[in-house]
Amino acid sequence: MCIIIDANLASEIFRDTLNENYVSIIYWLFSRDGIMIHGGKLSVELYRIGCASRSIKVLQQAGHAINIDNTTVCLEEQNINNLNICVSDDPHIIALARVSGARTLCSHDNDLHVDFKNKNLIDKPRGSIYQDRSHAILLRHTPGCQHRM
């Protein structure tokens, strides 16, 4: 699947010294067919992190990072806010998953995990959470992923 990387982990994932829990993500994105999805508020957050910004630019040039249109993400975020069921303060990430088809999230935000796994917010297929190297099996594409290479 395409992956969404939350800003709270971007500096750990894209740092110069590889973290063993995220080597699989780096390998999948830079050496295989992985695709990172970003857009809207998440893009703004990620571009504030130097190592993430540099990596995203390289990934975009290689076709391994997709920036989803800000207007599309913002409209979906408003729809989610109107549902009034999010536990987290990250409806922009739920919106990004819904409009892009990305169903794997890498984040340490437990409230966001609850939202990402909520069938009323993300379904067909359901969301998955990548936390550490034991979750490397989640780094694959499925029919719901609209941005496969």
Secondary structure, 3 states (H helix, E strand, C coil): CCEEECHHHHHHHCCCCCCCCCHHHHHHHHHCCCCEEEEHHHHHHHHCCHHHHHHHHHHHHCCCEEEECHHHHHHHHHHHHHHCCCCCCCHHHHHHHHHHCCCEEECCCHHHHHHHCCCCCCCCCCCEEECCHHHHHHCCCCCCCCCCC
